[in-house]
């Protein structure tokens, strides 16, 4: 009885953990979200055209880094850390541009 109870607890916890798990390196999804935020900021007039162009170039550089890292079919820890840093800097730059009140 004890073994059955423990087995069922382990199975259920495995299923719920799997349901909430995300891929370790879901960079494409995060890049897509950032691109959407940039487009929204541009359409609302929150960022200047020059800032928008800088952000778009940065997004392309991140996309290139992801493609380069995926060439061998595996993104190692060093590559993942570099891409994560680029995504974080991009997010912070967008936040800065949205609140700097330059027009």
Phi, psi and omega in degrees: 000316181298320180294320180294318179297314179296320179297316181292324177295316179296319180295313181296320179293327176293320179292316180291324178295322179292325182294328182262354183287144175243155176302144184300318183242068180271060184289324181298317179296318179292322178296320178296318178298317179296319179299319178296319179295322179295315179297321178295317179297321178294315182294330177276352180077022182280330178247149179284163177301322179294316177297320179300314180297320177298318180294321180293319177297321178295320178298320179294321178296320178294316179300318178297320179295321178294314180298317180297319181291330183273358183303322181270005178085003183212132175259112181280176186298320181294317178295318180297320179295320178295317179293318178300318178297318178297318178295319179295316179297321178296316179299316180294322179295318177299316179300318179296314180295325182289338185245009184273354175059031173265137177224000000 
